[in-house]
Amino acid sequence: MGHRGHPAGHARSWRALLPAPSSRAESVGAARRAVRVTVAAVAGFYPAVDLLDRPVFALYTLFIPVAFGLLSPLPGAGRRRVGTVLRAVPAAAALITLGTYLAATTWSATLGMLLVGFVLVTGASIGPRATGVVPALQLCYILACFPPYAPGTLPDRLAGLAVGATLTILCERLLLPEPRRPSYRSRVAEGLELAAQEVHGLLRDGDDGRETAERLRAAGRELRFSRTAAGCRPTGAGARDRALAQAGYATRRFLDLLAALAPMLRAPVDLPSAMLLRGLATACADEAAALRGTRAAPGPEGVEEMIAQYAAVRGVPPDLGEDQHPLLRRQSTLLAAAVSAVTASAAVALATGRRRSMPGLPPEQFWYAGASTPRLWWVRIADHLTPRSVVFQNAVRTASGLALARLVAGSLDLSHGFWVLLGMLTLGRTTAGATWSAVRSATVGTLVGSLAAGALLISAGDMTEVYAALLVPTMLVAFSAGPVGGPAWGQGLFTLVVSTVFAQIVPVTWELAEDRIVDVLTGSAIGLVCGVLAWPAGARGEMRRSAAALLRATAPLVRVTVERAATGRSAPVTRADAAAELRRALWYWRIAHASYTQLRTEPPARRAADGGADWLAALNFGSRVLTGAYWLPWSQGTAWPSDAASWAREATDEVVSATLRAAHFPADGVTVRPTPLPPGILARLPAPSVSHLVDVEVWLHSLASDLTAAVGSGSTVEDGPW
């Protein structure tokens, strides 16, 4: 059996046959988990074997703690892990029952494995709890669907599930429980508190803002999901998780915009800007308190009102010249930061459960508010029911591999055939190269472990006392070193574990070690074949396609947004006209983000084949387009003069054209510099249009910068929506 200690898709070289370097925290965590799993497994196994003499019951009481405690990356700590196991027990019972009856024939068990594998992997996309228990649920069906066909043993199997799950829950709760980690909610609260503190400091001290900008950017980087433990990330499909995730990236965008604004505040700040900054600082402090549970969330209405007042009174200098352009840019940047604060405020109100709807805000932005949890689950799953989704690809790859392994094991009548499926399940990766690396290491580990197990079985013979005495220390070593050492150590040590287990249940010989080698190699070969035939590039190829689709979907939205801004409310282009483009862009953004999330778990390519593309910058581009589409048009029925509108359309054409070129990811990159504002144009514009035109200019230049970073050769952008 393998393990889930390393991220899916993590490739290893031949040097991985040695224990992998790991942090002390990782080693300590593995040791604590090994103690919990071992105690839970043997506490039910020994009485079932020695006192009750019920081998089926004993097998399930041992493997259920292994499945939930070792194979499954349960999210969170303590009570959260316990709740995850409790919720999974009914599904596990149903799968054990289904597998028991479908074991009547090889074909029925195989078709059941195909269906179960696809449904479980696809359904795991609804959240981290579902993702965490999928391996355990797969194991429940795998154990039950193998011969002999024995419906009469179903009570023992279900009793083993009940006892094993109960012992797992007790050990997770009472025995060396996982330490609590900082929640994502507290990280967002810390970011908002820092923003409030730094804004007050800038207005009070009047420093150059460079150190403040660095602190703000550093705080924003801490909100990336890659900086947060997997079990603490709000990736669920429910409204609160969606809102908390949205609060996180809105807060990060707010911090980044404040960082860009900080150096601009060296000059005396005009009164409207100072009032808006103080209001934003107060709102941030209130939202942080709401996330920490010390007060009710204030909601976005107050920030919206401040923005409306600022947009109405932000002044145009009486002697407007080119030297006043930086002032207008500062006001535009402040307005963009305030818009991010509105999103963060609304998302915090939803995440804390204080609100169920957000009237007055763009319905596309908070479409999930008020929706039922089952509907949101279905929306998440439906989003991925496309061959372009890595979730769909993983489901097809895993389900077909498990079904093929079940068919081969049943057709060839392999002894302990469920090891074939376990080998495929635990060694399969999302890329062909990573699968081959894992299989290569695991093969050596299995051979060495089988030789050691064979020697043990020959020397100890049928002395079950020896195996009983060795089981606990063997499990402790295997479950501690395996997740840290890699596939070779995991497979080799677990071979010793299963040998000591089965030697206590039924009479065995050295041939058990031989069966283990055959089964693991068969499962590895099947996993390798599936890895080669089913999307062998993993998320790398899909990332390119989904990023290209995102760029193509957002390009027309840029044009629609600027047209709305230039023509005003009386023009035929309205928010309703852009709704279809918004929905399409949002869908492609979610697909691209799922691809990027998986890509982060896969080994880097030896040779860059994408012309230096920066996928995080591409996601950032899509996020910036969507934000502008929601909030940019501030005009109230005031159309721009013809020369300003002509400049805006020309600059927009350049950005849109560059976006469509970037979708092909040319090797030489894409460089776009929107046409600068014509000299003196601001002085010729009526006052209501001046600030609005600068808002569009700042937005288009930001999009151009994102495009250059996303597709340009050698550019790397560390900041992004996650």
Beta strands, then each sheet from edge to edge (+ up, - down):
end
